[in-house]
């Protein structure tokens, strides 16, 4: 369907997620105060990556426990 063809599947490794969080953190520190909207965007992206990181960790725990 049109909806399915518009989707892009992305797979990130744990290292990719950690690297992206680190990059966003440094970008956030470097932004000037007058770039408030961009700071908000970066902070929200960091929050999302933290959630993804927690989910990834839970999946790893399940896999190690043989629940997957």
QUIHUHU-V194163 format. One line per field, one symbol per residue. phi: phi as a letter, one per 40 degrees, with the letter a starting at -180 (. if undefined). psi: psi as a letter, one per 40 degrees, with the letter a starting at -180 (. if undefined). burial: b if it has 9 or more other C-alpha atoms within 8 Angstrom, else e. Layout:
phi: ???
psi: ???
burial: ???
This chain:
phi: .ccccccbcbbbcdccccccccccccccccccccbdccccdccccccccccccccdccdccccccgcb
psi: iddddeihhhhhiddddddddddddddddeiidefdddddddddddddddddddddddddddddefe.
burial: eeeeeeeeeeeeeeeebeeebeebbebbeebeeeeeeebeebbebbeebbeebeebeeeeebbeeeee
